């Protein structure tokens, strides 16, 4: 077994009908850019009724059709925010928790010790989060239920150095199911290929057509800090 193997992100996505929400962070093959991607999928009407909208410091989710919203608490949030020289990406309102802790002199891990998985039993959807530092190093975290009853929270944090052409992929679910099984193990090691447009196209086209909802991609130039971003929404 090659523990340093770099998996194809395209194949991982094409072979999984329902990874749920997913975060990819890494460095482009030429070493010039930090790359971040975040996608959302959904099975229910409430989950599928979403789009990504651009904000000055990142993005927010909003309802595509406000009349169809049944519970906004777990679907409306800011997935991405710039915080000083750092960039936060998450699958929930813990984005703001992390930002507030960092602004107060706290840490990524400390912020997430105040949070736990989503209260949507029996799935108990994990909260996944990422933090990209100015030097290209990054952290990823998952908060998930310790048992089928949701009686306790497991908190796992991973730190990665920037390596050319390599990234890590963390998603909420192993695959589809009922209840949906939470992600297990370390974030998956994946290749980061192409420029922002080809990378965005690859990720979007690899997601399951029936379940994908929105995709956000951000490339930040390491030398200057200048960022470009792309948003694709299935609902238009």
C-alpha positions as CSV (number, residue, x, y, z in Angstrom):
1,X,0.0,0.0,0.0
2,X,1.4,3.4,-1.0
3,X,0.4,5.7,1.8
4,X,1.7,8.7,-0.2
5,X,-0.4,7.9,-3.3
6,X,-2.1,11.0,-4.8
7,X,-5.7,10.1,-5.7
8,X,-7.7,11.5,-8.6
9,X,-10.2,13.9,-7.3
10,X,-12.2,13.4,-10.4
11,X,-12.4,9.7,-9.9
12,X,-13.3,10.0,-6.2
13,X,-16.2,12.3,-7.1
14,X,-17.5,10.3,-10.1
15,X,-17.5,7.1,-8.0
16,X,-19.5,8.6,-5.1
17,X,-23.2,9.5,-5.7
18,X,-23.4,11.4,-2.4
19,X,-20.3,12.7,-0.6
20,X,-22.6,15.4,0.8
21,X,-20.7,18.7,1.3
22,X,-17.0,18.7,0.5
23,X,-13.9,20.8,1.1
24,X,-10.7,20.6,-1.0
25,X,-7.6,22.5,-0.1
26,X,-4.1,22.3,-1.7
27,X,-1.5,23.8,-3.9
28,X,-1.4,23.9,-7.7
29,X,1.3,21.8,-9.5
30,X,3.3,24.9,-10.4
31,X,3.3,26.0,-6.7
32,X,1.9,29.4,-7.7
33,X,-1.6,29.2,-6.2
34,X,-3.4,28.0,-3.1
35,X,-6.5,26.2,-4.2
36,X,-9.8,25.9,-2.3
37,X,-13.0,24.3,-3.4
38,X,-16.3,23.8,-1.6
39,X,-19.4,22.1,-2.9
40,X,-22.8,21.3,-1.6
41,X,-25.2,18.5,-2.5
42,X,-28.7,17.7,-1.3
43,X,-31.5,15.1,-1.3
44,X,-34.4,17.0,0.3
45,X,-36.3,20.0,-1.2
46,X,-35.0,22.2,1.6
47,X,-31.4,21.2,0.9
48,X,-31.7,21.6,-2.9
49,X,-33.3,25.0,-2.7
50,X,-29.9,26.9,-2.3
51,X,-27.4,29.0,-4.3
52,X,-24.1,30.5,-3.5
53,X,-23.9,34.3,-3.6
54,X,-20.7,36.4,-3.6
55,X,-19.8,38.5,-0.5
56,X,-16.9,41.0,-0.2
57,X,-15.0,38.6,2.1
58,X,-16.2,35.3,0.6
59,X,-19.6,33.8,-0.1
60,X,-23.0,33.0,1.6
61,X,-25.7,30.5,0.9
62,X,-29.2,31.8,0.2
63,X,-32.5,30.3,-0.7
64,X,-33.2,30.1,-4.5
65,X,-36.9,30.1,-3.8
66,X,-37.7,31.7,-0.4
67,X,-41.2,30.2,-0.4
68,X,-39.8,26.7,-0.3
69,X,-37.7,27.2,2.9
70,X,-38.8,24.9,5.7
71,X,-35.8,25.3,8.1
72,X,-33.1,27.9,7.3
73,X,-30.9,27.0,10.4
74,X,-28.7,24.4,8.7
75,X,-28.8,25.7,5.1
76,X,-28.2,29.4,5.3
77,X,-24.7,30.5,6.4
78,X,-21.4,32.0,5.2
79,X,-19.2,29.1,4.0
80,X,-16.2,31.3,3.2
81,X,-14.6,34.3,4.9
82,X,-11.3,36.1,4.7
83,X,-9.9,36.8,8.2
84,X,-6.7,38.9,8.1
85,X,-4.3,37.0,6.0
86,X,-6.1,33.7,6.5
87,X,-9.0,32.1,4.7
88,X,-11.8,30.1,6.4
89,X,-14.0,27.6,4.6
90,X,-16.6,25.4,6.3
91,X,-20.0,23.7,5.8
92,X,-21.9,25.7,8.3
93,X,-22.2,28.7,10.6
94,X,-19.0,27.6,12.4
95,X,-17.3,29.9,9.8
96,X,-18.3,32.8,12.0
97,X,-17.2,31.0,15.2
98,X,-13.7,30.5,13.8
99,X,-13.5,34.1,12.5
100,X,-14.6,35.5,15.9
101,X,-12.1,33.4,17.8
102,X,-9.2,34.3,15.5
103,X,-10.0,38.0,15.7
104,X,-10.0,37.6,19.5
105,X,-6.5,36.0,19.5
106,X,-7.8,32.5,19.7
107,X,-7.2,29.4,17.5
108,X,-8.9,27.3,14.9
109,X,-9.0,24.3,17.2
110,X,-10.2,26.3,20.2
111,X,-13.0,27.8,18.2
112,X,-14.2,24.3,17.1
113,X,-14.1,23.0,20.7
114,X,-17.1,25.2,21.3
115,X,-19.1,23.5,18.4
116,X,-20.2,20.0,17.5
117,X,-21.9,18.1,14.7
118,X,-25.3,19.2,13.3
119,X,-28.4,18.4,15.2
120,X,-30.1,16.5,12.4
121,X,-30.4,13.0,13.8
122,X,-30.2,10.2,12.8
123,X,-27.6,11.5,10.3
124,X,-25.8,13.8,12.7
125,X,-24.1,15.5,9.8
126,X,-20.4,16.3,10.6
127,X,-19.2,19.9,10.6
128,X,-16.2,20.1,8.4
129,X,-13.9,23.2,8.3
130,X,-10.7,24.4,6.8
131,X,-8.2,27.2,7.4
132,X,-5.6,28.3,4.9
133,X,-2.6,30.3,6.2
134,X,-0.6,33.0,4.4
135,X,2.3,30.5,3.8
136,X,0.0,28.0,2.1
137,X,-0.1,25.6,5.0
138,X,-3.6,24.6,6.0
139,X,-5.7,22.9,8.7
140,X,-8.8,20.8,8.3
141,X,-11.3,19.7,11.0
142,X,-14.2,17.3,11.3
143,X,-16.7,17.3,14.2
144,X,-18.8,14.1,14.2
145,X,-21.0,12.0,16.4
146,X,-19.3,9.4,18.6
147,X,-22.2,7.0,18.4
148,X,-25.6,6.4,16.6
149,X,-27.4,8.3,19.4
150,X,-25.5,11.6,19.0
151,X,-24.6,11.5,22.7
152,X,-21.0,12.9,22.3
153,X,-18.8,14.6,19.8
154,X,-15.5,13.4,18.3
155,X,-13.2,16.3,17.2
156,X,-10.4,15.6,14.7
157,X,-7.9,18.2,13.4
158,X,-5.3,17.8,10.7
159,X,-2.4,20.1,9.7
160,X,-0.8,20.0,6.3
161,X,2.2,21.7,4.6
162,X,1.9,23.1,1.1
163,X,3.1,20.6,-1.4
164,X,3.0,21.3,-5.2
165,X,0.2,19.5,-6.9
166,X,-1.2,18.0,-3.8
167,X,-4.3,18.7,-1.8
168,X,-6.7,17.1,0.7
169,X,-10.4,16.3,0.3
170,X,-12.7,16.2,3.3
171,X,-16.4,15.5,3.0
172,X,-19.4,14.9,5.3
173,X,-20.5,11.5,4.2
174,X,-18.8,8.2,3.1
175,X,-21.6,7.8,0.5
176,X,-25.4,7.7,0.3
177,X,-27.4,5.7,2.9
178,X,-30.2,5.9,5.4
179,X,-29.0,7.1,7.8
180,X,-26.1,8.6,5.8
181,X,-22.7,7.3,7.1
182,X,-20.3,10.0,8.4
183,X,-16.9,10.4,6.8
184,X,-14.2,8.3,8.5
185,X,-10.4,8.5,8.5
186,X,-8.0,11.2,7.3
187,X,-8.8,13.7,4.6
188,X,-8.1,12.1,1.2
189,X,-4.9,13.0,-0.5
190,X,-5.7,14.3,-4.0
191,X,-4.1,16.0,-7.0
192,X,-4.6,19.7,-7.7
193,X,-4.4,20.1,-11.5
194,X,-5.0,22.9,-14.0
195,X,-5.9,26.5,-13.8
196,X,-8.9,27.8,-11.9
197,X,-11.3,27.4,-14.8
198,X,-10.3,23.8,-15.7
199,X,-10.2,22.8,-12.1
200,X,-13.7,24.3,-11.5
201,X,-15.1,22.5,-14.6
202,X,-13.6,19.2,-13.6
203,X,-15.1,19.3,-10.1
204,X,-18.5,20.4,-11.2
205,X,-18.7,17.9,-14.0
206,X,-17.6,15.1,-11.7
207,X,-20.3,15.6,-9.1
208,X,-23.4,13.5,-9.3
209,X,-25.8,15.3,-11.6
210,X,-29.0,14.5,-9.5
211,X,-27.6,15.6,-6.2
212,X,-25.2,18.5,-6.9
213,X,-26.3,22.0,-6.0
214,X,-23.5,24.6,-5.9
215,X,-19.7,24.9,-6.2
216,X,-17.3,27.5,-5.1
217,X,-13.6,27.6,-6.1
218,X,-10.9,30.1,-5.0
219,X,-7.3,30.3,-6.3
220,X,-5.0,32.7,-4.4
221,X,-1.6,33.7,-5.8
222,X,1.0,32.8,-3.3
223,X,3.4,35.7,-4.2
224,X,0.8,38.5,-4.1
225,X,-2.2,37.2,-2.2
226,X,-4.4,38.2,-5.1
227,X,-7.4,35.9,-5.3
228,X,-9.8,34.8,-8.1
229,X,-13.0,32.9,-7.4
230,X,-15.7,31.0,-9.4
231,X,-19.3,30.1,-8.4
232,X,-21.5,27.6,-10.2
233,X,-25.2,27.2,-9.1
234,X,-27.4,24.5,-10.5
235,X,-30.4,26.7,-9.7
236,X,-30.2,29.8,-11.9
